[in-house]
Amino acid sequence: MLEYIKTILLKVSFDKMLFEKELRKAFRVLAADELRQLKQWCYDQFSGVYLVILNKVFLRAQA
C-alpha cells in the first residue's frame, strides 16, 4: 500500500490541494511503520515545493 500511496502522490504533485488531500488519506490506510517511511520519502521528494503542507500534515498527525 505504501508504494501505491507514493505513486498517487507523485501523480498529483502538480496540484497543492490534491497533494494534501491524498497525503491525509494515507493516514487512514497505512500502519505506523509505513507512515514513518512515507514521511521520510515525502520530505526527500517534496520538501522543496510542499514543505509547509508536509509540516502541517505530519505535525497534526503526531498530536
Secondary structure as the mmCIF struct_conf table of DSSP 4:
data_model
#
loop_
_struct_conf.conf_type_id
_struct_conf.id
_struct_conf.beg_label_comp_id
_struct_conf.beg_label_asym_id
_struct_conf.beg_label_seq_id
_struct_conf.end_label_comp_id
_struct_conf.end_label_asym_id
_struct_conf.end_label_seq_id
HELX_RH_AL_P HELX_RH_AL_P1 LEU A 2 VAL A 12
TURN_TY1_P TURN_TY1_P1 SER A 13 PHE A 14
HELX_RH_AL_P HELX_RH_AL_P2 LYS A 16 VAL A 29
BEND BEND1 LEU A 30 LEU A 30
HELX_RH_AL_P HELX_RH_AL_P3 ALA A 32 GLN A 62
#
